[in-house]
Amino acid sequence: MKPLRELCAGELPRLVMFDLDGTLVDSVPDLATAVDRMLAELGREPAGVEQVRRWVGNGARVLVRRALAGGIEHGAVSDAETEVALARFLDIYADCHELITLYPGVHELLEALSTAAVELAVVTNKPERFVAPLLEQVGLGGYFRWIIGGDTLPQQKPDPAALLQVMHLAGVSNLQSLFVGDSRSDVLAARAAGVPCVAVSYGYNHGRPVAEEEPDRVVDSLAELL
């Protein structure tokens, strides 16, 4: 795992934290199904997979607001409208997990890190109640000691609070840690926490190449870190 050592002063990190959607799993098809069902109930046109792919990454509330606005900018959507739609979206999404898939290289990297006794965590903006069941569904349930969801703490990424919390729980410093994500929010959170960041090129970054966010390394597959 030479690339990991290069990012952590020649040593393997003691802690690796991962984003979930767009990094470990492709969840957009299921999210798009839930969004479109919600929109249909509200008498609106469907958004479709490609639109939803550009909208995800900032948590369920922002996704719903973007769906109601029909675009990335959602300032004109009222809080009252959001609350009604968000409740329906979460209810619908609870039963929409049939299309989720694991990205290539994920299982291999997690197995290698686990074998090397590296502590693992998931830090995602997805509501916490969905995370553990999804990890179990794709065969990753046994790898992660800590799960921080988008509603676990008052703050969400790009705020570094979740990363700082996991490092505190693990008893490791920022120089002994690594964050792996796919978006601007992930890179900003890692940077604010003082943690090296690896970004995957295949994820969800609102239609922009994640290299533009200047992470420490960009990979096309997590297997490249082995």
C-alpha positions in Angstrom: 0.0 0.0 0.0 2.8 2.4 -1.0 0.4 5.2 -2.2 -1.1 5.4 1.3 2.4 5.5 2.9 3.3 8.4 0.6 0.4 10.4 1.9 1.2 9.7 5.5 4.9 10.5 5.9 6.0 7.0 5.0 3.7 5.1 7.3 0.3 3.4 6.9 -2.4 5.7 8.3 -3.9 4.5 11.6 -7.3 5.7 10.5 -9.0 5.9 7.1 -12.3 7.7 6.8 -14.5 7.2 3.8 -17.4 9.1 2.2 -20.2 6.7 1.2 -22.2 7.8 -1.9 -20.1 8.2 -5.0 -17.0 6.8 -3.2 -17.9 3.4 -1.9 -21.3 2.8 -3.6 -23.3 4.1 -6.5 -26.6 5.0 -4.9 -27.9 7.5 -7.5 -30.3 5.1 -9.3 -32.1 4.5 -6.0 -32.0 8.1 -5.0 -33.4 9.1 -8.4 -36.2 6.6 -8.0 -37.1 8.1 -4.7 -36.8 11.7 -5.9 -39.0 11.0 -9.0 -41.7 9.3 -6.9 -41.7 12.2 -4.5 -42.0 14.7 -7.4 -44.8 12.6 -9.0 -46.8 12.8 -5.7 -46.4 16.6 -5.8 -47.6 16.7 -9.4 -44.2 17.6 -10.9 -42.1 16.3 -13.7 -39.5 13.6 -12.9 -35.9 14.7 -12.6 -34.1 11.5 -13.9 -30.9 9.8 -13.0 -28.5 12.3 -14.6 -30.0 15.3 -12.9 -30.0 13.6 -9.5 -26.3 12.6 -10.1 -25.5 16.3 -10.3 -27.5 17.2 -7.2 -26.4 14.7 -4.6 -23.6 15.2 -2.1 -24.9 17.7 0.4 -27.4 15.6 2.3 -31.1 14.7 1.9 -32.5 18.1 2.6 -30.4 19.9 0.0 -31.2 17.1 -2.5 -34.9 17.6 -2.0 -34.6 21.4 -2.3 -32.7 21.0 -5.6 -35.4 18.6 -6.8 -38.1 21.1 -6.0 -36.1 23.9 -7.6 -35.3 21.8 -10.6 -31.6 22.8 -10.4 -28.5 23.2 -8.2 -29.6 26.7 -6.9 -32.5 26.3 -4.5 -32.7 29.5 -2.5 -36.3 30.2 -3.7 -37.7 27.0 -2.2 -39.5 27.7 1.1 -38.7 25.8 4.3 -42.3 24.8 4.7 -42.3 23.2 1.2 -39.0 21.5 1.9 -40.2 19.9 5.1 -43.3 18.4 3.5 -41.3 17.0 0.5 -38.4 15.8 2.7 -40.7 13.8 4.9 -42.1 12.0 1.8 -38.7 11.5 0.2 -37.3 9.9 3.3 -40.3 7.6 3.6 -40.0 6.6 0.0 -36.2 6.2 0.0 -36.5 3.8 3.0 -37.8 1.2 0.5 -35.6 2.1 -2.5 -32.4 0.2 -2.1 -32.6 -2.3 -5.0 -30.2 -0.7 -7.5 -27.3 0.3 -5.2 -23.9 -1.2 -6.4 -20.4 -1.3 -5.0 -17.6 0.4 -7.0 -14.7 -1.8 -8.3 -11.7 -1.9 -5.9 -13.7 -1.0 -2.8 -13.8 -4.4 -1.2 -10.2 -5.1 -2.0 -8.9 -1.9 -0.3 -11.1 -2.4 2.7 -10.0 -5.9 3.2 -6.3 -4.9 2.9 -6.7 -2.1 5.4 -8.6 -4.3 7.8 -6.0 -7.0 7.6 -3.3 -4.3 8.4 -5.3 -3.3 11.5 -6.1 0.2 10.1 -9.2 1.6 11.8 -12.0 2.5 9.3 -14.9 4.9 9.5 -17.7 6.2 7.2 -18.4 9.9 7.2 -21.3 10.8 5.0 -24.0 13.5 4.6 -26.6 10.7 4.2 -29.0 10.4 7.1 -27.5 8.0 9.6 -30.4 5.6 9.8 -29.8 4.5 6.1 -26.1 4.0 6.4 -25.6 0.7 8.3 -28.3 -1.2 6.4 -26.8 -0.1 3.1 -23.4 -1.2 4.1 -24.8 -4.6 5.1 -26.6 -4.9 1.8 -23.4 -4.4 -0.2 -21.3 -6.7 2.0 -19.4 -4.0 3.8 -21.1 -4.1 7.2 -18.2 -5.6 9.2 -15.5 -3.2 8.2 -16.3 0.1 9.9 -15.9 0.9 13.6 -17.5 4.3 13.3 -20.4 5.7 11.2 -21.2 9.4 11.2 -24.2 10.4 9.2 -25.5 13.7 8.0 -27.7 14.1 11.1 -25.4 12.5 13.7 -23.8 15.9 14.5 -25.2 19.4 14.1 -22.7 20.0 11.3 -22.3 18.3 7.9 -19.4 18.2 5.5 -17.7 20.5 4.3 -17.6 21.3 8.0 -14.7 19.2 9.5 -16.6 18.4 12.7 -17.4 14.8 11.8 -13.7 14.1 10.8 -12.5 15.6 14.0 -15.0 13.6 16.0 -13.8 10.3 14.5 -10.2 11.2 15.0 -11.0 12.0 18.7 -12.8 8.6 19.1 -9.9 6.8 17.5 -7.3 8.6 19.5 -5.2 9.5 16.4 -3.8 12.7 15.0 -4.6 14.3 11.6 -1.2 13.2 10.4 -2.1 9.6 11.1 -5.4 9.9 9.3 -6.7 9.9 5.7 -10.0 10.8 4.2 -11.3 9.3 0.9 -14.2 11.1 -0.9 -15.5 12.2 -4.3 -16.6 15.8 -4.0 -15.7 19.4 -3.2 -17.4 19.0 0.2 -15.1 16.1 1.0 -12.0 17.9 0.0 -12.9 21.0 1.9 -13.7 19.0 5.1 -10.4 17.1 4.9 -8.5 20.3 4.3 -10.2 22.0 7.3 -9.4 19.0 9.5 -5.7 19.0 8.3 -6.1 15.5 6.9 -4.7 14.2 3.6 -7.4 13.6 1.0 -7.8 11.1 -1.8 -10.6 11.8 -4.3 -12.1 9.3 -6.7 -12.7 10.4 -10.2 -15.9 8.5 -10.8 -18.1 10.0 -8.1 -20.6 12.9 -7.7 -19.1 16.4 -7.8 -22.0 18.3 -9.3 -20.7 17.7 -12.9 -17.2 19.0 -12.3 -13.9 17.0 -12.3 -12.9 16.5 -8.7 -9.3 17.2 -9.6 -10.4 20.9 -9.8 -10.8 20.8 -6.0 -7.1 20.0 -5.6 -7.1 16.9 -3.4 -3.8 15.3 -2.5 -4.4 12.5 -4.9 -7.0 11.5 -7.5 -7.6 7.8 -8.3 -9.8 6.1 -10.9 -10.2 3.1 -8.6 -9.6 2.6 -4.9 -7.5 -0.4 -5.9 -4.9 2.1 -7.0 -4.1 2.7 -3.3 -3.0 -0.9 -2.8 
